Amino acid sequence: MTFRPLHDRILVRRIEAEEKTAGGIIIPDTAKEKPQEGEVIAVGPGARDDGGKLVELDVKAGDRILFGKWSGTEIKLNGEDLLIMKESDVMGVIESEASAKKVA
């Protein structure tokens, strides 16, 4: 089954946090917070402005993003836990150092 978000919504897969601290202490599942980092799986076509013109989204499939702790709606699709959220819930896109140097 495939899923296509509508309007300005995006489909996100959480990226799991490290199992250990920097000092080597293993963090149990009950003490872990939900990750606030994810990978964009699919994006909608965009939102409409007041004039009815389609405004495309800034994020695209494959982007690594940071989002708020309580952002989005959790769903299960093909046995995988995913999030659906509006683009406005995204705080930023994480870029690799190589792509950041190309922009500069």
N, C-alpha and C positions, 0 to 999 in steps of 0.2 A: 504494500500500500504506500502511496506517495501522499505528501501533504504540501499544499501551497497556501501560505499565509495571505490574507486579504489586507488591502489598504496599506497602512504604515506599520504592520506587525512583522515580527521576525521570529524564526524558530531557532532556538539555541540549545546546544548540548553543553552541560556544565563540564569544566575541566577540573578533575579531582585534585585536591591539595596533597601535599606531601604527607606520608605516613609517619615521618619522624621529624623532630625538631633539629635545629642545627647542631645541638649538643648530643644527638643520638637517642633522645628519649622517644619511644614509640607512643603515639597518641591513640587512645582507644576510640572506637566509633562513637561512643556516647558523648565524648568530650569534643568531637570535631564540629566545627561550624560548617554550614553549607558554603561551597565555594562561590565566590562572587566574580569568577572569571569563566568565560565560555567561548565556544566556537559557534559562529553563525552557520546554520545548516541551510536555511532558505529565507528569502525575503519577499515581501509583498511588492506590488507594483509602485506603491507610493500613495501619498495622501493628496487630496484635492484642495487647492487654495480657494479663497473667496470668489474668485472669478471662474472656478471650475477647471482650472488648468492643473494637470498632473505634476506633482512635485516628487521627483525620485528620491529614494533614500540614500543616505551617505554611507551606510554599511552595505557590505555585499557578502555573499556566501564565501566561507573560508576565513573571514576576519576573526581575530581574537579580540574579545571585548571585555570590559569591566562593566558591571551593572550593580544596582542597589541590592542590599541584602534581602529585601522583601519584594523584589521586582518580579513581574510575570506571573503566569498561571502554569502550574505543573501539570503535565499530561504524560500519558504512557502511549507510545506509538511504536508498533512492531516490537514490543517487549522492552523498549528503551525509555528511560525517564528523560523528558525534554521540557523546555520552557517555551511558552509563547509570550512575547512582550511587545510593547510598542517601542518604536525606535527612540522615543523621548526618554525611556527608562535606561538607555545606554549612556554611561558616563564618558566612555572613550574607547578608542581602538588602540590595541597594543601592537606596535610595529617593531619588527626586528631591527637590529642595528644596521644591517645591510640596506634595507629599504629606506630607513631614515636618512642615511648618507646620500642616497640617490636624490631625495627631495631637496636637501640642503645645497 
